[in-house]
Amino acid sequence: MVDKQFGSAGSEVVIEEYLEGQELSFLSFVDGYTIKSLVPAQDHKQVFDNDQGPNTGGMGCYAPTPTASEKLLEEVHRTILQPTVDGMRKERMPFKGLLFTGIMVTRDGPRVLEYNVRFGDPETQTLLPLLDGDLAEIMLACTNGYLDTVDIKCKPGSCVTVVAAAGGYPGSYKKGDLVTIAAEACEAKDTHIFHAGTSIASDDVLKTAGGRVIAATAVAPDLESALLKAYNTMSKIHFDGMHYRKDIAHRALSHHSISASNHKRPEVPLTYASAGVSIDAGSELVNRIKSLAASTRQFNTKSSIGGFGAQVDLAAAGYEQSPIISSGVDGVGTKSRLAIRMNKHDTIGIDLVAMVANDILTEGAEPLWLMDTMNLHKLDVDIGVSIVKGIADGCRQANCNLAGGETAELGDLIKQDHYILDASCSGALPKGRTPLPWKSDMQAGDVLLGLPSTGPHSNGYSLIQKILERSRLPLSSPAPWQQQPSSTSIGLSLLTPTKIYVRALLPLFERHLVKGAAHITGGGLVENLPRILPPRLRAEVEAKRWAVPGVFRWLKREGGVEKEEMAR
């Protein structure tokens, strides 16, 4: 308004009711009495992906939209469209022609955002290819007053339009850049290219001449195929500074109906498999790829797949008097989903360090450096700083250097506001010390010691969150496993970081008091202890010798988890 970008239209401010919901565009034919609409479409107003940035004239569109149920369509026609036509006629201003109605679907029902006495852009490019019939016949019926005799149909399938804009749009932008369109883009079946801000220069060359420059439209039997065709066509169009959204129809792709749930607790015990995790499949994978990994082994490799880490003897590789290097890689799994739900991101990094540092610690190695990977939908700097703060805290606990990392924005490969954390950690054993486990030195009668955890650590959170769904307790509720009265919520209690055992175990390793160590992660005691034992020995675990922490007792009871499954 200060810059007068909207001319005289920007000289006044109108304060209106705040509305929240999804927008739909209705394109209708009117003869003064009858109104008939095409299938509703959904425009994408904001200039950047994820509905970010300033509003535009429209960066893309798709139709039909799953938001528009038959019930909603009937309600819009009965309460908005038909009363609009009737009202104008009663005011002796009967309307004939094309009516654009912008609707927002709110909690309280559909509400009108705007009217236009023309078909909108880019809705027109999206809907007319779906029209099954003669457009001229429909227009004649509107002007002559017999629209009620015409059957307006749309073809089955979906249509998508993607708009390419000039760099800087909707602000100031440059004109006169060369536009090139590959020949195959013009020849593709069921695709259209619509010119908007283009012009033919004096030398018969196509150039940019507006903010929204050009659009690619595609029709296909389903939405995903239409999207693929439209984006494929757009990839064959080029001009300097070209920008287009990569997430057209993202609401439709994420649309799902939520059915009423039965509040009675099911009797079937939950398992890792029912939560979408197959430990058995993971074990099978390890066994089947051992030979493939062995085929890549070099003379300086000291371990095989299936252990907690991997060591490289640098002396064997030509580095005299060098230590043996141990490396491991791991992540925090679905515990990050809990951190996201709690909006607490400053401890999940400790879990990340713990998972990899504890792994290489089982080989007798002192963690020396760590590299992290943060894959996310879109980077939020404050959240990123919180995560790295946790990683730095964990590295200090492990006496380990945070040497670097990678942050990658992966868009729709990852759900909005979500992230995936992984890391690799490398450490060293002094020259002359044999990496753990010392299987040949193990014998019957050796003592098995268990070091206490701080809770579930970073394991089993797919199952844990399934149990939380069953319990119907909000994350903000006091943790039922805490000593009463408890001010710690369920969410905060389950975010307790994984314990890092470096400072507790390294002095024992230096004194040669430990023959083997197992990091109890996915698979539990029954899967991880055998990994460090020779075939001639087995571990006898006195399960009654320690008190099971309250969180585990509650999870077992609430989820109806069998004791064999809990041991995993």
N, C-alpha and C positions, 0 to 999 in steps of 0.2 A: 504494500500500500504506500509506503514511503517513497518507493521508486516509481510509483504510478504504472506498475507493470500491467494492471488490468484496466487502465484508463478510468473513465468516470464510474465504471462498475465497482471500482475499489475505493470509492469515496465514502462509503457507509459500511458500518458493521451491523450485522443482524445476529442477535443472540437467539439460538434455537434450542430445542430439547436435545439433550445428549442421548444418542442411540448407540447401541452396541450389538453387533451380530454380523452375519454374512450378507453381502450384497448380491442381488440378482437383477438382471436386466430383462425386461419384458418388451418385446417388439410386437406391436399389434396393428391390425388393419381395422379401420372404422368407417362406417357409412352413415353415421349420424344416429343410428339406432342400435345396430349390432356391432360388437367388437369381438374379433377373433385373433388369438395370439399364436406366434411360433413358440417352440420350446424355449424355456428360459435359458439365458446364458450368464456367465460370470466373467466380469472384466477384472483386470489387474491394474489398479490405478497408480500405485507407487512405483518409482523408477527402478528400485533395486530389489534383488531377491529377498525373500522372507518378509515382503511388504514393508521394506525400509525406504527411507528417503522421501523427498517431496512428491506430491501428487502430480500426475500427468494427464494427458487426454486418453491414456490407455496404452499399456505396454503388451497386452495380449489378452486372449479370450478363449473360452472353450464352451461347448454346448453338446448335449444337454448336461445339466448339473445334477448330481445325486441329492443335493440339498432340497430340490423341488419335488416333494412328494405329490401324489395325486390330491391328497387332502389340502396341501398348501396351495396348489394351483387353483383349486375350486374356491378356496377362501379369498385369494387375491382377486379372482374374477368377480366374485359375489360382493365383496366389501370395498373394492377399490376401482377396478377397471370399469365395470358396468355402471356403477354410480357416477363415475366421472363423465361418461358419455351421456347418461341421462340428465345429469345436472347441467351440462352445457346446452343441451337441447331445451331444457325448461327455462333457461335464461335467454332463449331465443338467439343462441349462438351455436347452432348444431355444427359439430366437428366432423369433417370427412377427410380421411387421409391416413397418414402413418403416425402412430403415437408411440413414443419411447417413454417407458415408465421405469424409473430406478427405485428398487424396493430394498429395504433392509429387513431381514428376518430376525426379529428380536425375541426375547423371552415372552413378551406380551403379544406376539403375533406380528404380521407383516406391517411395515410402515413405509410411507412414500418419502423418498429422498428428493426426487426431481421428476419433471415432465419435460419432454421435448417433442415438437411436432415434426420430427424427422427420425429416421432410423439412426442409431448411434454408431460410432466408430471406436473400437474395432468389432462391435457386435454384428454389424451388417455383413462384413466380410466372413464372419463365422457362421451366421444363420442362413444366408441366402443359398450357399452350396447345399444345405440340408433340405431346402424347400422342394417338395415333390409335387410339381404342378406348374401352371403357367402364371408367372407374375403379372403379366399384362391383363389376363382375365380377372385376377383378383383386384387389380387397381380399377378396372372398369366397373366391377361390381360395387366397389366403394363409392365411386363417383355417381353411379346410377341408382344406388340405394337398394340393391338386392344381394348384399353380402351374405345374408342368411341362407341363400340357395347354393353357396359355394362351399365345397368341402376342402379345407386347408389341411394338408398333411405334410409331415416331415419324414424324410428317409430314415431308416434305421441306421445306427452307427453314431459316430462322434466326429466333430470338427474342431480343429484347433488353429488359432492364429497367433503368430509370434511377431511382434513389432520391433524393428531395429531403429534406434534413435541415434542422432548425432551426438558426439562427445560434448558434455556440458549441459545437454537438455535435462530438465526443463528450464535451466538458466540460460545464460548466453551461450551460443554455439556458432561454430563456423559453417559457412556455406561454400559451395563450389568445389567440393572434393569429388574426385573421380569415383564412380560406382561401377563395379564389374559384377556381372552375373554369369555364372558358368552355363553353358548351353544345356547340360543335362537337368539343371534346375527348372528350365522352362518346358522341358519335355516330359517331366515326371507325371505319371497318371494320378488323377484326383488331387492335384496340388495347384495352387494359384499364387501368383505374385502380384500384390497390389501396390501401386506407386502412390505415395502421398507427398512427401517433401522432396521430389526430384524434378529435374528439368533437363531439356535437351539444349546443350550449349551450341553456339554458332558453328562449332566444328563437328556437329552431330555426335557429341559425346555426352553420355548420361552423367549428370552431376547432382550432388546434394543441394537442396534448396529449401529445407525446412527442418524442424526439430525431430518429428517422427518421420523418418525418411521412407521406409519401405516395409512391407509385411509379407510373411510367408504363411499360407493357409493350406491345410491338408484335411482330407476326409478319409476315414477308415472305419472298419467294422467295430472297433473298440477304441477307447480313449488312449491307451498306451501306444497303439499302432499309429494313431493320428499324431500324437506328440512326436514320435520318432520320425515320421515323414516330414512334419513341419520343421523340426530342428535340422534334419538332414538338408532340406532345401535352404534354410537360413545359412547353413555352413558353406554354401556355395555362392553367397553374396558377400561382397567386401567393399568397404570404403574406410578411409582414415578416421579413427576415433569411434568406429562403430560399436554400439552397445545394445544388448538385448538381455532380457531376463531369462534365466535358465530354469525357472521353477513354475512355468505356466501350468495351471491345473493342480498345484500342490495340495489344495484343500480336497479336491476330489480324490486324489490318490491316497490321502490319509483318512478318507471318510469311512466310518464304520458305524454300524448301529449297535447300541448298547441295550441288551435285553435285560429284563428284570431278573434279578438273581434270587435264588432260594436262600432264605436266611437261616435255614436249618443246617447245622454243620454236617457235612458228608461223613459217612462212616469209613470210606476207603482210606487207608493210611497213605500219606503222601510219601513220595520217594524222589530221589534226584531225577529219575527218568520222567516222572510226571511234571517236574519243573523245567523240563527241556534239556537236562544234562544227562549224558550217558557216560558214566565212568567206565563201564565195560567196553564201550566203543573206543574210548581213549586208550585203554590198555591194549586193545587189539591193534590200534594204529601204531603204537610204539613197537609192538612185536613185529609188525609187518614191514616197518621201514628200517629196522636195524641193519639188514643186509645192504640196503641202499646207502645208508650212512657209512657203513663199513667200507663200501667201495670208494669212498672219497678220502679215507683216512691216510694221513701221511706219517712218516717215521717219528715226528715230534709230538704226535697226539697221544695223550696218556689215558684217555677214557673213551667209553663208547656211549651211544645213545641209551637213555633209560636212567642214567645217574642224575644227580642234582646239579651238575655243572660239567664243564669240560676244561681240561688242563692242557697247556702246551709247554713242553720243555724247550726253552729257548737255547739251552746248551746243545741239545741234539740238533737244533736247527742252525748251529754255527756260532752261537753267542756263548763263549766260554764264561764259566762262573756265573751264569745267569740263573735267576730263580725259575721255578715252575709257575706258570701263569694258569689261574683257574678262572673260568668265565661262566656266567649264567644269565638267562633271560626269563622274564616273567611279567605278569601284570596284576592288577587288582581285581579283574573280573567285574562282576555285577555289583560289587560293593560301591562302585562309583555312582550307580543309579540311586543308592540310598543317600549319598552325599549331595546329589543333585536335588533330590526331593526335600532334603533338610536345608538346602542352600548353605551348607557348611563344607567348605572345600580346603580348609587349612590343615587337615590331618590325613587326608587320603594319600598325600605324598609320602608320609611316614610308612604307610602300608606298602607303597610301591618299593621303597628302599628295602624294607624288611623282607619282602618276598624274594628278592634276588640276593641280598647280602646273606640272609640265612641259608640260602641254597648253596652258595660257594663256601660258606663257613663249614658245612658238613664235609667238605673235602679237606679241611684243615687249613684253608687259605685265609689270609687276612685281606678283607676288602680294601682295595686301593682307589678305584675310580668307578664312576657310574655315569651312564648316558641314558637319558629318558626320551620317550616319544609321547607326545600329546596329540592325539587325533580328535578333532572336534568338528561339529557342524559349522559353527562360526565363532571366532575368537572373541571372548569377552575379556578384556585386559585385566580387570580387577579379579575375576575368577582365576585367570591364568597366574597372576601374582600369588594368590592364596595357595594354589596348588604347588607352585615352585617353592613357596615358603615351607610347606610341609616336607617336600623333598629335601630341602636344605637341612631342616631339623632332623630328618632321618639319617642323612649323611653324617651329621655331627655325632649322632648316637652310634653310628657304625664306624667312626673314625675314617671316613671315606670321602674322597673328593668328588664333588659334582662337576664333572669335566665338560659337560655340554649336553645338547639334546636337539630334538626336532619338534617343531610345532606345525601341524598341517590342518588347514581348514578344508574339509572334504564335502561340504555342502550336503546334498541329499543322501549321500552314502551313510550319514549318521543322523539320527533324529535331532530335531531342533532342540538346543539347550543341553545336548548330551555330549559326553566326551569319553574317550577310551585311553587309558594310561598303560604304558609298557615301559620297561627299562632293561638294560643289560648292565651287569656289574662284573668287574674283573678284579682279581686279587692275586696274591703271590704266596708261595711256600718257600722258605729258605732252602738254599741248595743243600741237599743231603737228607732233607726230611721227606719221607714217603707220604704221598697224598692218602688221605682216608678214603674208604675204610681199609683197615689192615686185616683182611679176612683170614689170612693164613695164621695170624697171631691169636685169633679168637678161639675160645675153648669153652666147654661146658663149665658152668659155675661162674662165668663172668657176670658182673653186676650190670643190670639195666636200670638206668636212671631216667626219669621223666622230668623235664623242667616245665614249670607251670606256664600257661598261656594267659593272655589278658582277655580271652573270650574266643569267639569264632575266628579271630584274626581276619584273613581275607578269603576265607574258604566257605563254600556252601551257601553263598548269598542268593543264588537263584532259588534254592529250596527255602531259605529263611524268608525271603520276600513272598514266596507262595504261602508260607504258614501265616505271615502277617495278613495277607489278603483273607485267609480263612478266619482269622481271629476277629477281623473287622475293628480292631483297635487302631485309632489314629496314632501316628508317630509321635504326636505331642503328649500322649498319655504317659503317666508315670510308669516306668519299667516294672512290670509285675514280679520280676525275679530279683529286684533289689530289696535290701532290708528296709522294712517299713519304719517310719514314713520316708518315702523316696522323692527327691526333687528332680532326679535324673529321668529324662524322657526315654521312651523306647528308642527313638531315633538316635539320640546322643549316645545312649549306652551301646547300641550296635555299631556306632562309628568309632568306638574305642580302638586306637591304632594297634596294629600287630606288634608284638614284642620283638625287639631286635636283640639277639643273644650274643653279639660279638664280644662285648666286654666281659661277659660271664664265662665264655668258653676259651678265648684265645690263651689266657694264662694256663689253662689245663692242657691245651695242645702243646704249648712250649715245654711243659714238664713231661710230655709223653704219657699222660694219664688216660688218654682216650683212644680207643681202637676204632671206633666208628660212631657216626652221628647221623640221625635221620631228621629231616625237616618234615613235620607232620602237616601236610597240605591236603589237596584234593585226594581222596581215597583213604584218608585217615590212617590209623595205626595198622590196620590189616593189609593195606596196600604198600605203605612206605617202609615199615620195619624190615620186611623181607629183602628190600633192595640193597641193604648193607650187610646182609648175613651170608655166609657161605652155605652151600646146599646141605652140608652135614649138620648144621645147627638150626635151631628154631628159638624164637623168643617166647618166654613165658611171662605174661603180663598179669600182675595181680591187680585186677580192676577194682577190687574192693578196698585197696590200700589208700585210696585218696577220695576226697569228697568231690562229686561231680558239681561243677559250678552251676549256679541257679539258672543262668541263661540257657544252658543245654537241657536242663530238666524241663524248663518251660517249653522250649521248642519241641522236645520229644512228646510232651503231653498234648500240647495244642495242635500239633500236626499229626498226631497219631502215628509217629515215626517208629518203626520197629527198631529194636536195639542193634540188630545187625546193620541196618541202614545208618544208624547214628554213628556206628564205629567207622563209617567211611567218610 
